[in-house]
């Protein structure tokens, strides 16, 4: 499974669905695990059972998760919430178009997600499968907010082109997101009502998948920095609403866009960074162990200091592991994985106690 859509993101190849919308996900399915296999992860539990599930993120009180999933009669991803035991699953998006990149406001009063439903109730076209691996960055994506049950839907962006990949600052006062509104895929911040969008990044390349640090002073993100022939290809693909994510590095900057620093320098596909509760380290997913592999199996989760030192491999299971997020208290980790799947390509949500 290789990440499919752009966003906080990188979802996976098309998978078979097995759960009805609003149904249960299969409460806390424990896995057999050797004590020394993945030393940072204890009491691993599987929260979903089959299909395509990714990008699960905690609510501010740490009691619920919001995630994207393709299941049953749904033709493409929709947004769901569930409890930490994998139960009380509820679809909170419209069921139309394609959705991605959902997130809770810290106080739990609202959620955000990106969707194409106003452009068309049908799923937008998939990225081509010939000539390499691509992400489709549909210009019909807009960012919306809603109550946690999906009601009171409000459109926050209204600019031609791709707007998605939104996450929220710890104080709930800013949304960071990716947009192509100025001709390149850059990071912006806006107020919770969508007002006063401000551009943060200005270097050619795809900047996305951004998250705030626990104290809200920094932002981590993934980015491409194409040069030479790669720059020409990047511009051509961008004009066709496509991105080729073969080379992405992890960056950190101040919340106002200053002091941009590159953390990884391995030339691989690095994505979905998230801050350690200390604010001094990052988790991220990467295929750096085998960046030329055609399968998604080399993707694992790594831990690294903000200066790029002390890198440590967190997951060592021989399948895809990505989309890590710490609970607000730092005691649990949620992520998406192909481990324990019953069909090829299945991706499920997993929860574990974090051992620092």
HELIX and SHEET records of a PDB file:
HELIX    1   1 UNK A  229  UNK A  239  1                                  11    
SHEET    1   A 5 UNK A  29  UNK A  30  0                                        
SHEET    2   A 5 UNK A  41  UNK A  46 -1                                        
SHEET    3   A 5 UNK A 348  UNK A 354 -1                                        
SHEET    4   A 5 UNK A 332  UNK A 337 -1                                        
SHEET    5   A 5 UNK A 321  UNK A 326 -1                                        
SHEET    1   B 4 UNK A  52  UNK A  58  0                                        
SHEET    2   B 4 UNK A  64  UNK A  70 -1                                        
SHEET    3   B 4 UNK A  78  UNK A  83 -1                                        
SHEET    4   B 4 UNK A  90  UNK A  91 -1                                        
SHEET    1   C 4 UNK A  99  UNK A 104  0                                        
SHEET    2   C 4 UNK A 111  UNK A 115 -1                                        
SHEET    3   C 4 UNK A 142  UNK A 146 -1                                        
SHEET    4   C 4 UNK A 154  UNK A 155 -1                                        
SHEET    1   D 2 UNK A 135  UNK A 136  0                                        
SHEET    2   D 2 UNK A 242  UNK A 243 -1                                        
SHEET    1   E 4 UNK A 163  UNK A 168  0                                        
SHEET    2   E 4 UNK A 175  UNK A 179 -1                                        
SHEET    3   E 4 UNK A 186  UNK A 190 -1                                        
SHEET    4   E 4 UNK A 198  UNK A 199 -1                                        
SHEET    1   F 4 UNK A 207  UNK A 212  0                                        
SHEET    2   F 4 UNK A 218  UNK A 223 -1                                        
SHEET    3   F 4 UNK A 249  UNK A 254 -1                                        
SHEET    4   F 4 UNK A 261  UNK A 262 -1                                        
SHEET    1   G 4 UNK A 270  UNK A 275  0                                        
SHEET    2   G 4 UNK A 281  UNK A 286 -1                                        
SHEET    3   G 4 UNK A 300  UNK A 305 -1                                        
SHEET    4   G 4 UNK A 312  UNK A 313 -1                                        
END                                                                             
